[in-house]
Amino acid sequence: MAKNTSKTKKQKEEELPIRPWISMRGGMIVMTITSLALAVLIAWQAIPSTGWLEGILWGLLFGGLIWAIFFGNLWITRKLRK
């Protein structure tokens, strides 16, 4: 009988470390820029029709939702990889 010394492709893939394509610091910078840009854009669009206070609150809400989605996705990913 011949020994099966070669590993299957699936076993080789499982041994490789999973590395993120972007660092956490870089991701936070991108998220900050994105959320600020969205908040300003939403507020700019909402202020003429709703007034200053409500327009700014809508902007903050949508900017905050970007962070909620980001951290929710991070939490789900960490739970599924355990």
C-alpha positions in Angstrom: 0.0 0.0 0.0 1.2 3.5 -0.8 1.2 6.1 1.9 -1.0 9.1 1.2 1.6 11.8 2.3 0.1 14.6 0.2 -2.5 16.6 1.9 -5.8 17.4 0.2 -6.4 20.9 -1.0 -9.0 21.5 1.7 -6.6 20.6 4.4 -4.0 23.0 3.1 -6.5 25.8 2.9 -7.6 25.2 6.5 -4.0 25.5 7.8 -3.5 28.9 6.2 -4.0 31.8 8.6 -6.9 34.1 7.9 -5.5 37.6 7.4 -7.7 40.7 6.9 -7.2 42.7 3.7 -7.3 46.0 5.6 -6.0 46.8 9.1 -8.4 47.7 11.9 -6.9 51.2 12.0 -7.4 51.7 8.3 -10.9 50.4 8.6 -11.7 52.9 11.3 -10.4 55.8 9.3 -12.5 54.7 6.3 -15.5 54.4 8.5 -15.0 57.8 10.1 -14.7 59.5 6.7 -17.7 57.6 5.3 -20.0 58.3 8.3 -19.0 62.0 8.4 -19.6 62.4 4.7 -23.0 60.7 4.9 -24.0 62.8 8.0 -23.1 66.0 6.2 -24.8 65.0 3.0 -28.0 64.0 4.8 -28.1 67.1 6.9 -27.4 69.3 3.8 -30.4 67.7 2.0 -32.7 67.7 5.0 -32.1 71.2 6.4 -34.1 73.1 3.7 -37.2 71.1 4.2 -37.1 70.3 8.0 -35.1 73.1 9.6 -31.6 73.2 11.1 -32.2 71.1 14.3 -34.1 68.3 12.7 -31.8 68.3 9.6 -28.7 67.9 11.8 -30.4 65.2 13.9 -31.2 63.2 10.7 -27.6 63.6 9.6 -26.3 62.3 13.0 -28.8 59.4 12.9 -27.6 58.2 9.5 -24.0 58.7 10.4 -24.5 56.7 13.5 -26.2 53.9 11.6 -23.1 53.4 9.6 -21.2 52.7 12.8 -24.0 50.4 14.1 -23.9 48.4 10.9 -20.0 48.2 11.0 -19.9 47.0 14.6 -22.8 44.6 14.1 -21.1 43.1 11.2 -17.9 42.8 13.2 -19.7 41.1 16.1 -21.5 38.6 13.8 -18.2 37.8 12.0 -16.4 37.1 15.3 -19.3 34.9 16.6 -19.4 32.9 13.4 -15.6 32.3 13.2 -15.4 30.8 16.7 
